[in-house]
Amino acid sequence: MGLGEDDHNYWEQMRLGDKQALFELYNRQYFQLIRSGLKINADDELVKDCVNQVFLNIWDKRERLHPVENVRAYLLTSLRHCMLDQLSYLNKTNAALSKMLAEEDWNELSYEQVLINIQQDDDLKEKLKVAIRQLSPRQMELIQLKFFEGLSYEQIAERTGQTVKTAYNTIYDAIKALRKLLK
């Protein structure tokens, strides 16, 4: 049996819920994925995190996965998508942080003011969690993908099997509902 055939068999067993097959696939492909990921970005921690995330995602979606002819190519493509998503998210975060720091007046806050700001932030987060739980399951899923995982509308549509327009409209309706709930 060839290497590709072994991977294919592990893939099929993993799709049926065999955790050991997932571990075997992970062990067989890990270093190849790391090498490929380092060609995209030299941050070895980012690459390792994305490789692990790929396998976690595969395990979470195993029941919906289709048979794959070339498992290595599938894993490499998944890794590339994960890394590009993470890099995009980091760029957005860094840009927002830079903007915030540029606007800040750099006056040092008192300890009490820092505690008040933290408490207000926690209160707002809790209100948002409660409001999100009142959305439909589909809206919650798409909000998670868009704002917490940083996916584009095209990526959301691809992942959920919807059209881009449907994903956009669902997220728009969810945001509208959240605004109403948070007032």
Residue pairs with C-beta under 8 A, 6 or more apart in sequence:
1 9
3 28
4 70
4 71
4 72
6 28
7 25
7 28
7 29
7 71
7 72
8 68
8 69
8 71
9 21
10 21
10 22
10 24
10 25
10 28
10 71
11 21
11 25
11 67
11 68
11 71
12 21
12 67
13 20
13 21
14 21
14 22
14 25
14 58
14 59
14 62
15 62
15 63
15 65
15 67
17 62
17 63
19 59
22 55
22 58
22 59
22 62
25 55
25 71
26 55
29 71
29 72
29 75
30 51
32 72
32 76
33 51
33 54
33 75
33 76
33 79
34 44
34 47
34 48
34 51
36 76
36 79
36 80
37 46
37 47
37 50
37 51
37 79
37 83
38 44
38 47
40 47
40 80
40 83
40 84
41 47
41 83
41 87
46 83
46 86
46 87
47 83
49 86
50 79
50 82
50 83
50 86
51 79
53 82
54 75
54 78
54 79
54 82
57 78
57 82
58 65
58 78
68 74
81 155
85 149
85 150
85 151
85 155
88 150
89 149
89 150
92 150
109 117
127 182
128 178
128 182
131 178
131 181
131 182
132 140
132 143
132 178
133 140
134 177
134 181
135 143
135 174
135 177
135 178
138 170
139 170
139 171
139 173
139 174
139 177
140 174
141 160
142 156
142 160
142 167
142 170
142 171
142 174
143 171
143 174
143 175
143 178
145 151
145 155
145 156
145 159
145 160
146 153
146 156
146 171
151 159
153 164
153 167
153 168
153 171
154 164
156 162
156 167
156 171
157 163
157 164
157 166
157 167
160 167
162 170
